Amino acid sequence: MNETTQALRRVFDQLFGPSVAEEIIAGDGRPHPAWDSVAQINLVMAIEQRFGITFSPEEAGMTTSFESIRDLVEAKLASRTA
């Protein structure tokens, strides 16, 4: 597990609590009841703060799974160092 994945797991743990975060991370792609519109806003803000990145509104709308968020964060971090 790379550093980005570990840091994202911690953000999910803090926002949703460890057991719900694990359900979301290991989920089957269906929306989790705890991941509502308010949680979405809080999640995006927490990730932006943790990684020092900014999501456009379109990108924020693409953050619908742990995997999509991880891929987006990694792409943003890579473009920052390129």
C-alpha positions in Angstrom: 0.0 0.0 0.0 1.5 3.3 -1.1 1.7 6.5 0.9 -1.2 8.2 -0.9 -3.5 5.2 -0.3 -2.6 5.1 3.4 -3.2 8.9 3.8 -6.5 8.6 2.0 -7.5 5.7 4.3 -6.8 7.9 7.3 -9.0 10.7 5.8 -11.8 8.2 5.3 -11.4 6.8 8.8 -11.5 10.3 10.4 -14.6 11.3 8.4 -16.7 8.1 8.5 -15.2 6.1 11.3 -13.0 3.0 10.8 -15.7 0.4 10.3 -17.8 2.5 7.8 -14.6 3.6 6.1 -13.6 0.0 5.6 -17.0 -0.8 4.1 -16.7 2.1 1.7 -13.1 1.2 0.7 -13.9 -2.5 0.2 -17.3 -1.7 -1.3 -18.8 -3.1 -4.4 -19.4 0.2 -6.2 -22.8 0.9 -4.8 -23.3 4.1 -2.8 -22.9 3.7 1.0 -25.6 5.4 3.0 -23.1 7.3 5.1 -21.6 8.9 2.0 -24.3 11.5 1.4 -24.0 15.0 -0.1 -22.7 16.6 3.1 -20.1 13.8 3.6 -19.1 14.3 -0.1 -18.4 18.0 0.5 -16.5 17.3 3.8 -14.5 14.5 2.1 -13.4 16.7 -0.8 -12.4 19.5 1.6 -10.5 17.1 3.8 -8.6 15.6 0.9 -7.8 19.0 -0.5 -6.4 20.1 2.8 -4.5 16.9 3.5 -2.8 16.8 0.1 -2.6 20.6 -0.7 -4.5 20.1 -3.9 -7.7 21.6 -5.3 -10.5 19.8 -7.1 -12.5 21.6 -9.8 -16.3 21.1 -9.5 -16.2 18.5 -12.3 -13.4 16.6 -10.5 -15.3 16.8 -7.2 -18.2 15.1 -9.0 -16.0 12.3 -10.1 -15.1 11.3 -6.6 -17.6 8.5 -6.3 -15.4 5.7 -5.0 -12.2 5.2 -3.0 -10.5 4.1 -6.2 -11.6 7.1 -8.3 -10.4 9.4 -5.5 -7.1 7.7 -5.2 -6.5 7.8 -8.9 -7.4 11.5 -9.1 -5.2 12.5 -6.1 -2.3 10.5 -7.5 -2.7 12.2 -10.9 -2.8 15.7 -9.3 0.3 14.9 -7.2 2.2 13.6 -10.2 1.3 16.7 -12.3 2.6 18.9 -9.5 6.0 17.2 -9.5 6.3 17.0 -13.3 
